[in-house]
Amino acid sequence: MEQVLTAFTGSPERAREIVMASGASYLAGCPGLSETEIYRRDFPEGFWARLQAGERFDWLQPVPVRGPALVWRVIQPLREGRSAP
């Protein structure tokens, strides 16, 4: 949970480091929930606030979903010696 808080409230660069190190395939959040509203309100320059405002990052691909959730597929960098699928 500490890593999630650090990622969503910190800089996009720090969030990328945390997400990539975790091996996560997807990132998701729900705008308007009390937790994400705290991230947005208290950390207006933080990663979640920027995502919710529509900023895009080259390591995340938006995934269309129904409902209020926002979802992105994490684009992992290719490892040396590995070819793309």
N, C-alpha and C positions, 0 to 999 in steps of 0.2 A: 504494500500500500504506500509505503514511503516513496518508492520509485515513481508510482503513478502521480502522487502529489507533486513531486519534484519536476516531473516531466510536464504536467499540465500548467504549472504555475511559473516555470522557468522559461528561459529563452528557447526558441526553436532549435538552436544548435544543441543545447543540452538535452532537449527532448529527443532529438534524433539519436544522440549517443545512447540514451537510455533505452529507447525502443529497439534500436539495432542490436544492442547487447543482449536484450531479452529474447531475441529470436521470434518476436511476435509477428504474425502474418497480417493481422488487422488491428486497427485502432478505432474505437467507437466512443461516443459520448452522446448525451441527451441534453440539448439546450433547454433551459428553463427549470431543470431540477435544482433543488437547493444546493447541492454540492457544486455543480458546474456554474451556477450563478455566483457562488462565492469565488470561484477561480476567476471568473470574468470580472466581477466587481472589484475584488481586492488586488488582482494582478492584471490590470488592463493591457499591459505590454507582454503578458505571458502567452505561452503557446496556445492554450485553450481559447483565450479571448481572441487571438488572431485567427485561429481556425474557424471559430464561430462567426467571426466577422467576414469570412469568405476568403481569407488569404490562402494561397495554395503553395505547396512545397513540392519540389521535384521528386522527393522520396515517398510521397503519398499519392495514391490514385483514388479519387472519390468513387464510392460504390453507391449506386442508387438503391435506396431502401424505402419501404413505406413507413409512415409514422414520423414521429419527431426525431428519431435518432439520426445522427450523422456518423457515417462509416467510411473508412479509407482502407485500402489495401496497402500494406507496407511493401515498398519496392526495395528488396535487399540487393546490395551491390554484388556483382559477380565476384566470386573468389578466383584467385589466380589458378590457372590450370583447369578451370571449369568452363564449359561452353554453355551458352544459353539453351534453354529447352526448345 
